[in-house]
């Protein structure tokens, strides 16, 4: 089942009345959507508000979503419209406009400037997360590091990774999982999400 | 279960496992936290996302006041097997009828109906309130009308 099919399945669960399934989509896409919206809106608090509003709008519009496009493409469009409405309502102009291609190769009209998300606290936390993840990846045994890098950075499937690494697919699955767990273990104290106290 | 969540987010679970793992994810808070952490790791490695942004709680709180969305189920597509079965049944029925027909002695076949030319009075102008309607109807029907009637002495075939 591809990522798009998985999203579609979660969408269908929401459409059948399972609100919790929408939480998983929020968890999956909030940071990417936030990054997209930060190209429109400079203030980090406003980005957070608009991201939140975009998800609520998406939830309300879900009954009409039929899966003709990928969920994230549809969500990004809602996010961009929400950001534009926010800027108009606040008497601000969107920053420099540019055509940007989404992951489907479709052009989205959005501002391409100022991709930062600056408050000193957010910036510091961002740097800490990046540093922790980088250090955790560097500290991984080579077979785990190679597997997680091929997956997350290069987007290879388990089958392709198995061919590259010359091992069974089950081993790839196990290595990627162990790599994620090792990184998450380093990350949890920073996020305050130890097993007994998670988000 | 966490290993299955890892495979699920990579799109590498078999379809029959996906439902079970999704159910578990929705039921257990610790598993959905794991889902979030694994996604965060991916975003951080790709440097693709505002890593500090977290609106899950706020969105969830707002959705609590929202009516539950319910979409009418899309009509189920007819499965090919059923479609072919229906076609096969039709063909079988037609073959059976044909076989019964061909099995008859030609001499015993009777005319069930025959075409008879319609006399001109059928097309005579109609008077009365329904005339415009009937005229329009006749115009639309064209002039090739043929009256079909049971021929005298016709027998019903067995």
Interface residues (C-beta under 8 A of the other chain):
Chain A: X1 X2 X3 X5 X6 X9 X10 X13 X14 X15 X16 X17 X18 X19 X20 X21 X22 X23 X24 X26 X27 X28 X30 X31 X32 X34 X35 X38 X44 X47 X48 X51 X52 X55 X56 X59 X60 X62 X63 X66 X117 X122 X125 X126 X129 X130 X133 X137 X148 X149 X151 X152 X153 X157 X158 X173 X174 X176 X177 X180 X181 X183 X184 X187 X188 X191 X193 X195 X198 X199
Chain B: X2 X3 X6 X7 X8 X9 X10 X11 X12 X13 X14 X15 X18 X22 X25 X26 X29 X30 X32 X33 X34 X35 X36 X37 X38 X39 X40 X41 X42 X43 X44 X45 X46 X47 X48 X49 X50 X51 X52 X53 X54 X55 X56 X57 X58 X59 X60 X62 X63 X64 X66 X68 X69 X70 X71 X74
